[in-house]
Amino acid sequence: SYAGNWITFGGTSASAPLLAAGLAVISQREQARGRPALGPPQGWLYALRATGSAALYDVVRGDNRFVAGVRGFRAAPGYDLASGVGAPRFDRLASAVVPAG
């Protein structure tokens, strides 16, 4: 919220920093435990999706249209252009990731 009011925001301008922050927290936790940092997420995120991991929420309804008149994509089961591999569940993601190295 801003000034006591809810605001709407979206797109990669919102999602990329949120994902980066969540992964940074998980990576710091791994390093504090003496494990290597997570490294690039592309490989293990797709691997988690392929196994049907509960660490990723499969968005199956809705779309990513944010601005009126701009074409978006519809969500569907599995990978789609609206939500990619799905929405991260950081509490589950933290125990599902395998650190690099």
N, C-alpha and C positions, 0 to 999 in steps of 0.2 A: 504494500500500500504506500501511497504518497500523500502526505498531509491529511491522513485519516481517511482517504478514499482509495478504493480499489482501482487499479489501472490495468489495462490489457497490453501485453507486449508479446512478441513471438519472433519466430524465424531463427536463423543461425546467430543473429546478434544477441539473442537471449540464450539459446541452447548451448552454443559452443563454450561460453564462459562458465556456465553451470556444470557442464560435463568436465571441463578442464579442472575446475575447482574440486569436484568430487574425486576425480582420479588423482589429483595432487595429494589430497588428504589420505587416500588409500595407500599411495606410494610412500608417503612419509611414515605411515604406520608400519609398512613392510620394512623400511630402512631402519626404523627404531627397533625392530625385532631382529636386526642383523641380517636381513634378507636383501637381495638386490631390488633396485627401483623397478617399477612396472615396465618401463620402456614403451615403445609405440603400441597403442591399443588396437590397431586395425586387425592384426592376426588373431589375438585372443578374443576380441569382441565377436568376430565372425565365427570362431570356434564355439563360443558359448551359445550363439544363436543356433548353430548346426546341431548341438546336443539338446536343444530345447530347455536350456538352463532357466531356472526361475529367477535368475539375476537380471533378466531382461523381460520387461513387460511387452508382450506382443499387442500393439495397438491394431485393432481389427475394424474399428468403425471411425468415421469422421474423415476429415481432409485437412490439408495444410493451407487452405485459402485464408489469407489474413487481410488482404486489402480487396475491397469490392472491385470487381472487374478484372482481377488478375487470376489467371487460371492456376489452379492448384492440382494436387493429386489426391486420390482417395486411398485411405488405409485399407489393408486387406491382410488376411492371415499370412504369416511369414514375412520375408523381406518385401518392402514396398517403398515407393519414392516419397510417401508422406512421412513415414517415421523410421525408415531405414531398418536396422536390426531390432528396433524397439526402444522403449524408454528404460533407462537404467534404474534398477532398484538398488541404490547404493548400499543399503544394509546387507543385502544378499550378494551384491557384487564384490564387496570387500572379502567375503569368505570364498568366493568362487574363482577369483583371478589367480593365475599362476605367474609369479614374478619372472622377469627375463633372467637369463643366465643360468 
